[in-house]
Amino acid sequence: MNTGNQQFDGNVAVAGNAAVGGNLNVNGRTLFKQDLKVEGYLDAKNVRTPNVGLFLDEETLAANHPRPRNGMYALVGDSLPAKLY
């Protein structure tokens, strides 16, 4: 059932589960009082993960982190010590 777009001015509370299909944009502050699980790449400009892990080869590293940022590093090899990228 598609009811179209609806705008709510004020507070909205959902006591059960909610599923959102498509894109979701949140403007303003957001508080999560429980765990937050992100499946996929977390693209947050103010969050840095320096060590992204140990990878068997450069191809696997590039597939898992296609957009490296300054300050990120990884180890490549099948054991330690490994090459630093």
Residue pairs with C-beta under 8 A, 6 or more apart in sequence:
41 67
43 67
48 69
48 71
48 72
49 72
50 71
50 72
50 73
51 72
51 73
51 74
51 75
52 61
52 64
52 65
52 68
52 72
52 73
52 74
53 64
53 74
53 75
54 74
54 75
54 76
54 77
54 80
54 82
55 61
55 64
55 74
55 75
55 76
56 76
56 77
56 78
57 76
58 76
58 85
61 74
61 76
61 85
65 72
65 74
73 84
73 85
74 84
74 85
75 82
75 83
75 84
75 85
76 82
76 83
76 84
76 85
77 83
